[in-house]
Every structure is written in structure tokens, then in C-alpha cells.
Amino acid sequence: MDWLLLLPVLLLSVVFHEVAHAWVARREGDDTAERLGRITLNPIPHLDPVGSLIVPIVLANLPGGFVFGWARPVPVDRAKIRTGAWGDIRVSLAGIAVNLVLAVAFAAAMVPVVRLTDPSGLGGLLRGIGYYGILINLILAVFNLIPVPPLDGSHVLYYMLPRGLRDTYRSLGSLGVPILLLILFFAPGGFSLVMRPVNFMTDILFAFFGLTGRL
């Protein structure tokens, strides 16, 4: 029943991810998300029934250890962004930046937990929450960096392409994520696309905060 620990952490992480997009968009001149009530930590406006609940629960009960989910995307009117391409890139990368910060915060919070609590009691529960906090936020950060429309990383690559290819590239958004998920779940070694950098960064955080071998 690990999903009972995992799901609240996932919801927290995706909500912060979407709020970051909305907040930075407002700073860059686009108030679309703010007017729709998306600058809030209340999870209800951000939830996608399939991506925020059903998919994570199913994945948590499958072998492989890969857990993924998503919230309702924050609407961004790029015509309102005052700072052009750089503003759009900042809006797109805001969610990733917040997930990385959350991963570090969960790792830091685990230091007193592993030093002061018994892993057989409440300490074990807190360790689980901390570990999932690190893992989920790093997965969200790495996955969203993949430059496949409409993921966040695609907004960076978009401005690197010749102008004649940009619209075609962005039009792949309706098919990009389903195709990518099929590759991740069914292609041999598909998980490694995301999990290798996630595991690498997890090891770095554990080593930096002295958590290695202490869970």
C-alpha cells in the first residue's frame, strides 16, 4: 500500500509544479492562469482525474518502480508575455525548477528523521514520505525536460529550431506524450530514459546530506 504515502506527495509535487508556471506567467505579463484561479495550493483546480489519481495508483501497484502523474496544464497566453522568448522559457522551466527545489527540501528534511527516529515506527513512515518526495520530484523534473511537445523542455528547443520548423514541431503536442509513454512502458530499456538521471541525482542528494546507507 505504498501508494497511500506516494499519492499525497505526488499531488503536492504536481500542484507546486503548476502553481510555479502560473506564478511566473503572471510575473511575465500573462494573467490567464491567475484569472482561472490556478495560483493556489488548493489541489482541486489543478487535478486531472486520470493523471493525478488513476494513473499514479495503477503504476504504484505495478512492478518496475516507475511512478508518474500529471495535473491539468496551466494555460499560458504567450502573446501576453512581455519578455518574448526568454519569458516563455522562464515560464516553462519554472515547474522543473520548483520540483528540483522540492527534491532538495525533502532530502534536507530527512536528515533529522534518520538521525533522531526509529525506522520501525513513525520514523519509517517519515522516511518513506521523504524518499518518495525526492524520487517523485526528480522524475517530474527529468520527464518534463524531455524536449517532446507539450512537455516543458520542448519550449526551450522550440526557440532553437529554424522558424520554418517551429509550428510543425509544436503541432506534435497532441501525440507527443502518448508516444513517449508507450516508449517508456513498452520499449526495452525505456524506463532508463528517465530513471538513469533520476537515480544519479538521487545518489548525489543522498551523499550530500549523508543519507547513504542510513534508510
C-alpha positions as CSV (number, residue, x, y, z in Angstrom):
1,M,0.0,0.0,0.0
2,D,2.9,2.4,-0.7
3,W,0.5,4.5,-2.8
4,L,-1.0,5.8,0.4
5,L,2.3,7.5,1.0
6,L,3.1,8.2,-2.6
7,L,-0.2,9.8,-3.8
8,P,-0.2,12.8,-1.3
9,V,3.4,13.5,-2.2
10,L,2.7,13.3,-5.9
11,L,-0.3,15.6,-5.6
12,L,1.8,18.1,-3.6
13,S,4.6,18.0,-6.2
14,V,2.4,18.4,-9.3
15,V,0.4,21.2,-7.6
16,F,3.6,23.2,-6.8
17,H,4.8,22.5,-10.4
18,E,1.7,24.0,-11.9
19,V,1.5,26.9,-9.5
20,A,5.1,27.8,-10.4
21,H,4.1,28.0,-14.1
22,A,1.1,30.2,-13.2
23,W,3.0,32.5,-10.9
24,V,5.9,33.1,-13.3
25,A,3.5,33.6,-16.1
26,R,1.8,36.4,-14.1
27,R,5.2,38.0,-13.5
28,E,6.0,37.9,-17.2
29,G,2.7,39.6,-18.0
30,D,0.2,36.8,-18.6
31,D,-2.7,36.8,-16.1
32,T,-4.6,34.0,-17.8
33,A,-3.9,31.3,-15.2
34,E,-4.4,33.8,-12.3
35,R,-7.9,34.7,-13.6
36,L,-8.7,31.0,-13.8
37,G,-7.8,30.5,-10.1
38,R,-4.6,28.5,-10.8
39,I,-2.3,30.4,-8.4
40,T,-3.4,28.4,-5.4
41,L,-2.1,25.5,-3.4
42,N,-5.7,24.1,-3.2
43,P,-5.2,20.9,-5.3
44,I,-8.8,20.8,-6.7
45,P,-8.3,23.4,-9.5
46,H,-5.2,21.6,-10.6
47,L,-6.3,17.9,-10.6
48,D,-6.7,15.8,-13.6
49,P,-8.8,12.7,-12.6
50,V,-6.8,10.4,-14.8
51,G,-3.3,11.8,-14.5
52,S,-3.5,12.8,-10.8
53,L,-5.2,9.8,-9.4
54,I,-5.9,6.8,-11.6
55,V,-2.5,6.5,-13.4
56,P,-0.3,7.0,-10.2
57,I,-2.3,4.4,-8.3
58,V,-2.1,1.9,-11.1
59,L,1.6,2.5,-11.6
60,A,2.3,2.2,-7.8
61,N,0.9,-1.3,-7.8
62,L,2.8,-2.5,-10.9
63,P,6.4,-3.8,-10.8
64,G,9.2,-1.6,-12.0
65,G,9.1,1.2,-9.5
66,F,8.2,3.9,-12.1
67,V,5.6,6.3,-10.8
68,F,4.2,9.2,-12.9
69,G,1.3,11.5,-13.0
70,W,0.2,14.9,-14.2
71,A,-2.1,17.8,-13.3
72,R,-4.2,19.9,-15.6
73,P,-1.8,22.0,-17.6
74,V,-1.7,25.7,-16.8
75,P,-3.0,27.8,-19.7
76,V,-0.4,30.3,-20.9
77,D,-1.2,33.0,-23.5
78,R,2.2,33.6,-24.9
79,A,1.0,36.7,-26.8
80,K,0.7,38.4,-23.4
81,I,4.2,37.6,-22.2
82,R,6.1,40.9,-22.2
83,T,9.6,39.5,-22.4
84,G,9.1,37.3,-25.5
85,A,11.1,34.1,-25.9
86,W,13.0,34.3,-22.7
87,G,9.8,34.9,-20.7
88,D,8.2,31.9,-22.3
89,I,11.3,29.8,-21.4
90,R,11.2,31.0,-17.8
91,V,7.5,30.2,-17.5
92,S,8.2,26.7,-19.0
93,L,11.1,25.9,-16.7
94,A,9.5,27.3,-13.5
95,G,7.8,24.0,-12.7
96,I,11.0,22.0,-13.2
97,A,12.9,24.4,-11.0
98,V,10.4,24.0,-8.2
99,N,10.5,20.2,-8.4
100,L,14.3,20.3,-8.1
101,V,14.0,22.6,-5.0
102,L,11.4,20.3,-3.5
103,A,13.6,17.3,-4.0
104,V,16.4,19.1,-2.1
105,A,14.0,20.1,0.6
106,F,12.8,16.6,1.1
107,A,16.4,15.3,1.3
108,A,17.3,18.0,3.9
109,A,14.1,17.2,5.9
110,M,15.2,13.5,6.0
111,V,18.4,14.3,7.9
112,P,16.9,14.8,11.3
113,V,14.5,12.0,10.6
114,V,17.2,9.4,10.0
115,R,19.2,10.7,13.0
116,L,16.5,11.0,15.6
117,T,13.8,8.5,14.8
118,D,13.4,4.7,14.9
119,P,12.8,3.3,11.4
120,S,10.4,0.7,12.8
121,G,7.9,3.2,14.0
122,L,6.9,6.7,12.9
123,G,10.4,7.2,11.6
124,G,9.8,4.6,8.9
125,L,6.7,6.4,7.7
126,L,8.6,9.7,7.6
127,R,11.5,8.0,5.7
128,G,9.0,6.7,3.1
129,I,7.5,10.2,2.6
130,G,10.9,11.7,2.3
131,Y,12.1,9.1,-0.2
132,Y,9.1,9.5,-2.3
133,G,9.4,13.3,-2.1
134,I,12.9,13.0,-3.6
135,L,12.0,10.4,-6.2
136,I,8.8,11.9,-7.5
137,N,10.1,15.4,-7.8
138,L,13.2,14.3,-9.7
139,I,11.1,12.1,-12.0
140,L,8.8,15.1,-12.7
141,A,11.8,17.4,-13.3
142,V,13.6,14.9,-15.7
143,F,10.5,13.9,-17.5
144,N,9.4,17.4,-18.2
145,L,12.9,18.3,-19.5
146,I,12.4,15.8,-22.4
147,P,12.0,18.0,-25.5
148,V,8.8,16.4,-26.7
149,P,5.8,18.7,-27.1
150,P,4.0,19.7,-25.0
151,L,6.5,19.0,-22.2
152,D,8.3,21.9,-20.7
153,G,11.6,21.1,-22.4
154,S,10.0,21.5,-25.8
155,H,9.5,25.2,-25.2
156,V,13.3,25.6,-25.0
157,L,14.0,23.5,-28.1
158,Y,11.3,25.4,-29.9
159,Y,13.3,28.6,-29.9
160,M,16.4,26.8,-31.1
161,L,14.7,25.5,-34.2
162,P,14.6,27.3,-37.6
163,R,11.4,29.4,-37.8
164,G,10.0,27.3,-40.6
165,L,10.0,24.2,-38.4
166,R,8.6,25.6,-35.2
167,D,4.9,25.4,-35.9
168,T,5.3,21.8,-37.2
169,Y,7.2,20.9,-34.1
170,R,4.7,22.4,-31.7
171,S,1.8,20.7,-33.5
172,L,3.2,17.3,-32.3
173,G,1.9,18.2,-28.8
174,S,-1.3,16.2,-29.1
175,L,0.7,13.0,-29.8
176,G,4.0,13.6,-28.1
177,V,3.2,12.4,-24.5
178,P,1.2,9.3,-25.5
179,I,4.0,8.2,-27.8
180,L,6.6,8.9,-25.2
181,L,4.7,7.0,-22.5
182,L,4.4,4.0,-24.9
183,I,8.2,4.1,-25.3
184,L,8.8,4.3,-21.6
185,F,6.5,1.5,-20.6
186,F,6.8,-0.9,-23.5
187,A,10.2,-0.4,-25.2
188,P,13.1,-2.4,-23.8
189,G,15.1,-0.1,-21.6
190,G,12.5,2.6,-21.9
191,F,12.5,3.3,-18.1
192,S,16.2,4.1,-18.2
193,L,15.4,7.2,-20.3
194,V,14.1,8.8,-17.1
195,M,15.4,6.7,-14.3
196,R,19.1,6.8,-15.0
197,P,19.4,10.6,-14.4
198,V,16.9,10.3,-11.6
199,N,18.9,7.7,-9.8
200,F,22.1,9.6,-10.4
201,M,20.7,12.8,-8.9
202,T,19.2,10.8,-6.0
203,D,22.6,9.3,-5.2
204,I,24.1,12.8,-5.3
205,L,21.5,14.1,-2.8
206,F,21.9,11.2,-0.5
207,A,25.6,11.5,-0.5
208,F,25.5,15.3,0.0
209,F,23.1,15.1,3.0
210,G,24.8,12.0,4.5
211,L,21.8,9.7,3.9
212,T,23.5,6.9,2.0
213,G,23.1,3.6,3.8
214,R,21.0,5.1,6.6
215,L,17.5,4.4,5.4
